[in-house]
Amino acid sequence: MVNIQRGEIEAIIGREKRTLCLTLGALAELEARLKADDLIGLSERFENGRLSARDLVAVLGAGLRGGGNAISDDDLARMSIEGGLKGAAKIVMELLVVTFGENEQ
């Protein structure tokens, strides 16, 4: 059972229900991978809702590992995701919202 208060979500990836969480370690991994200077830079990168396929893999991979799944980005890139590309984008957006909160403009 996931705990949304801890930033956890569930998604079906590779035909299995998996927990994703952007832990502090997962966020540090994303900062390095996406060349963001800090958490604000990382958050700003995603504010406009535009994501590349590389972004999707990076966020999903970090979230999966933060949720306790030993899955490399290469393995993730070959897995099926419920809902396909649209489903992957939805999972990433949900994960970012529970991690950073909704954009209040």
PASEBA-1860 file (N, C-alpha, C; in nm, 3 decimals):
! residues 105
1> MVNIQRGE> 0.085/-0.119/0.000/0.000/0.000/0.000/0.089/0.124/0.000 ~ 0.066/0.212/-0.095/0.147/0.334/-0.104/0.100/0.439/-0.004 ~ 0.190/0.528/0.030/0.160/0.638/0.121/0.183/0.768/0.044 ~ 0.076/0.829/-0.002/0.088/0.951/-0.083/0.149/1.065/-0.002 ~ 0.132/1.063/0.130/0.192/1.166/0.215/0.345/1.159/0.212 ~ 0.398/1.043/0.181/0.543/1.026/0.169/0.588/1.043/0.025 ~ 0.496/1.078/-0.065/0.530/1.099/-0.204/0.530/0.974/-0.288 ~ 0.464/0.868/-0.239/0.460/0.742/-0.313/0.336/0.735/-0.402
9> IEAIIGRE> 0.353/0.674/-0.519/0.241/0.643/-0.607/0.258/0.500/-0.656 ~ 0.153/0.446/-0.716/0.159/0.314/-0.778/0.134/0.327/-0.927 ~ 0.198/0.240/-1.003/0.177/0.236/-1.147/0.206/0.095/-1.197 ~ 0.142/0.059/-1.307/0.168/-0.070/-1.368/0.274/-0.051/-1.476 ~ 0.392/-0.107/-1.447/0.506/-0.097/-1.536/0.566/-0.236/-1.548 ~ 0.587/-0.280/-1.672/0.636/-0.416/-1.692/0.536/-0.519/-1.645 ~ 0.409/-0.486/-1.662/0.296/-0.573/-1.625/0.288/-0.603/-1.475 ~ 0.354/-0.522/-1.394/0.348/-0.538/-1.248/0.314/-0.406/-1.183
17> KRTLCLTL> 0.237/-0.412/-1.074/0.209/-0.293/-0.996/0.335/-0.260/-0.916 ~ 0.384/-0.139/-0.935/0.509/-0.098/-0.871/0.490/0.034/-0.797 ~ 0.568/0.051/-0.692/0.569/0.175/-0.616/0.679/0.265/-0.671 ~ 0.647/0.392/-0.687/0.743/0.493/-0.729/0.748/0.602/-0.624 ~ 0.868/0.655/-0.598/0.883/0.763/-0.502/1.010/0.840/-0.535 ~ 0.999/0.971/-0.542/1.117/1.053/-0.565/1.177/1.089/-0.430 ~ 1.254/0.995/-0.377/1.325/1.017/-0.251/1.433/1.122/-0.271 ~ 1.498/1.161/-0.163/1.607/1.257/-0.174/1.718/1.204/-0.265
25> GALAELEA> 1.748/1.075/-0.251/1.849/1.014/-0.338/1.805/1.013/-0.483 ~ 1.677/0.984/-0.508/1.624/0.983/-0.644/1.629/1.123/-0.704 ~ 1.599/1.225/-0.623/1.605/1.363/-0.671/1.749/1.404/-0.703 ~ 1.843/1.360/-0.618/1.984/1.389/-0.646/2.027/1.323/-0.777 ~ 1.980/1.200/-0.799/2.008/1.130/-0.925/1.953/1.208/-1.044 ~ 1.831/1.260/-1.030/1.770/1.338/-1.138/1.845/1.468/-1.164 ~ 1.886/1.537/-1.056/1.963/1.660/-1.073/2.087/1.633/-1.157 ~ 2.158/1.528/-1.124/2.280/1.495/-1.198/2.249/1.455/-1.341
33> RLKADDLI> 2.152/1.367/-1.358/2.120/1.315/-1.492/2.068/1.423/-1.584 ~ 1.986/1.515/-1.530/1.925/1.619/-1.613/2.000/1.751/-1.605 ~ 2.116/1.749/-1.538/2.204/1.867/-1.530/2.133/1.988/-1.471 ~ 2.058/1.966/-1.363/1.994/2.076/-1.292/2.084/2.115/-1.175 ~ 2.093/2.245/-1.148/2.181/2.292/-1.042/2.128/2.260/-0.903 ~ 1.995/2.257/-0.889/1.935/2.234/-0.758/1.790/2.190/-0.776 ~ 1.719/2.172/-0.664/1.580/2.126/-0.670/1.489/2.228/-0.738 ~ 1.516/2.356/-0.719/1.435/2.458/-0.785/1.453/2.450/-0.936
41> GLSERFEN> 1.577/2.432/-0.980/1.603/2.417/-1.123/1.535/2.294/-1.179 ~ 1.535/2.186/-1.101/1.469/2.063/-1.144/1.318/2.085/-1.154 ~ 1.261/2.149/-1.053/1.117/2.177/-1.053/1.079/2.268/-1.170 ~ 1.158/2.372/-1.194/1.130/2.464/-1.304/1.136/2.395/-1.439 ~ 1.224/2.297/-1.450/1.237/2.224/-1.578/1.104/2.158/-1.616 ~ 1.029/2.113/-1.516/0.906/2.040/-1.543/0.780/2.125/-1.532 ~ 0.791/2.251/-1.490/0.673/2.335/-1.468/0.584/2.349/-1.590 ~ 0.642/2.359/-1.708/0.560/2.385/-1.827/0.494/2.259/-1.882
49> GRLSARDL> 0.523/2.143/-1.822/0.458/2.019/-1.865/0.518/1.958/-1.991 ~ 0.624/2.017/-2.044/0.689/1.962/-2.164/0.798/1.865/-2.121 ~ 0.785/1.741/-2.166/0.880/1.638/-2.129/0.930/1.565/-2.252 ~ 1.060/1.538/-2.255/1.115/1.456/-2.363/1.105/1.310/-2.322 ~ 1.125/1.220/-2.416/1.127/1.077/-2.383/1.239/1.048/-2.283 ~ 1.353/1.117/-2.297/1.464/1.101/-2.201/1.420/1.143/-2.062 ~ 1.343/1.253/-2.053/1.292/1.299/-1.923/1.202/1.193/-1.861 ~ 1.113/1.136/-1.943/1.021/1.034/-1.892/1.098/0.916/-1.834
57> VAVLGAGL> 1.198/0.867/-1.909/1.277/0.753/-1.861/1.353/0.790/-1.734 ~ 1.412/0.910/-1.731/1.489/0.952/-1.614/1.401/0.962/-1.489 ~ 1.286/1.025/-1.502/1.198/1.043/-1.385/1.138/0.909/-1.342 ~ 1.089/0.831/-1.438/1.033/0.700/-1.403/1.138/0.611/-1.340 ~ 1.258/0.608/-1.397/1.365/0.524/-1.344/1.403/0.565/-1.203 ~ 1.422/0.694/-1.180/1.457/0.742/-1.046/1.344/0.713/-0.948 ~ 1.220/0.733/-0.992/1.105/0.705/-0.906/1.091/0.558/-0.872 ~ 1.116/0.472/-0.970/1.112/0.328/-0.944/1.219/0.287/-0.844
65> RGGGNAIS> 1.341/0.336/-0.865/1.449/0.301/-0.773/1.422/0.358/-0.634 ~ 1.368/0.481/-0.628/1.332/0.542/-0.500/1.221/0.464/-0.429 ~ 1.139/0.395/-0.508/1.031/0.313/-0.452/1.075/0.171/-0.420 ~ 1.205/0.141/-0.436/1.257/0.011/-0.398/1.267/-0.091/-0.510 ~ 1.251/-0.048/-0.634/1.261/-0.138/-0.749/1.401/-0.131/-0.809 ~ 1.466/-0.244/-0.823/1.602/-0.249/-0.881/1.591/-0.262/-1.033 ~ 1.562/-0.148/-1.097/1.540/-0.146/-1.242/1.628/-0.037/-1.302 ~ 1.710/-0.074/-1.399/1.792/0.026/-1.467/1.708/0.102/-1.569
73> DDDLARMS> 1.756/0.217/-1.611/1.686/0.294/-1.713/1.679/0.216/-1.844 ~ 1.786/0.141/-1.876/1.785/0.060/-1.998/1.676/-0.047/-1.992 ~ 1.662/-0.114/-1.877/1.556/-0.214/-1.862/1.418/-0.148/-1.869 ~ 1.404/-0.033/-1.802/1.277/0.040/-1.803/1.237/0.078/-1.945 ~ 1.332/0.122/-2.026/1.302/0.166/-2.162/1.244/0.053/-2.248 ~ 1.268/-0.071/-2.209/1.215/-0.186/-2.284/1.084/-0.240/-2.224 ~ 1.041/-0.186/-2.112/0.920/-0.238/-2.045/0.795/-0.172/-2.101 ~ 0.685/-0.245/-2.091/0.556/-0.187/-2.126/0.507/-0.104/-2.008
81> IEGGLKGA> 0.437/0.003/-2.040/0.378/0.089/-1.938/0.231/0.100/-1.969 ~ 0.149/0.075/-1.867/0.004/0.081/-1.888/-0.032/0.218/-1.944 ~ -0.101/0.218/-2.058/-0.140/0.342/-2.122/-0.038/0.394/-2.222 ~ 0.072/0.320/-2.242/0.172/0.360/-2.341/0.238/0.492/-2.306 ~ 0.272/0.569/-2.408/0.340/0.696/-2.389/0.256/0.793/-2.305 ~ 0.128/0.799/-2.335/0.039/0.887/-2.260/0.033/0.844/-2.113 ~ 0.031/0.713/-2.090/0.031/0.661/-1.953/0.159/0.695/-1.880 ~ 0.273/0.685/-1.950/0.402/0.718/-1.889/0.406/0.865/-1.849
89> AKIVMELL> 0.358/0.953/-1.937/0.356/1.096/-1.907/0.264/1.124/-1.788 ~ 0.153/1.055/-1.780/0.059/1.073/-1.669/0.123/1.030/-1.537 ~ 0.194/0.917/-1.539/0.262/0.869/-1.419/0.366/0.971/-1.373 ~ 0.445/1.022/-1.466/0.548/1.119/-1.433/0.486/1.245/-1.373 ~ 0.380/1.295/-1.434/0.317/1.416/-1.383/0.260/1.393/-1.243 ~ 0.198/1.277/-1.222/0.145/1.246/-1.089/0.258/1.239/-0.987 ~ 0.369/1.179/-1.024/0.483/1.167/-0.934/0.542/1.305/-0.902 ~ 0.552/1.391/-1.002/0.603/1.526/-0.979/0.510/1.607/-0.891
97> VVTFGENE> 0.380/1.591/-0.909/0.283/1.664/-0.827/0.292/1.622/-0.681 ~ 0.299/1.491/-0.653/0.308/1.448/-0.512/0.443/1.484/-0.452 ~ 0.545/1.503/-0.534/0.677/1.539/-0.484/0.690/1.689/-0.462 ~ 0.653/1.769/-0.562/0.674/1.912/-0.557/0.548/1.992/-0.524 ~ 0.432/1.930/-0.530/0.306/2.001/-0.511/0.261/2.062/-0.642 ~ 0.137/2.101/-0.646/0.082/2.160/-0.768/0.132/2.301/-0.785 ~ 0.150/2.340/-0.910/0.191/2.475/-0.943/0.078/2.570/-0.911 ~ 0.104/2.666/-0.822/0.000/2.759/-0.780/0.028/2.897/-0.839
105> Q> -0.015/2.916/-0.964/0.006/3.045/-1.030/-0.123/3.119/-1.040
END
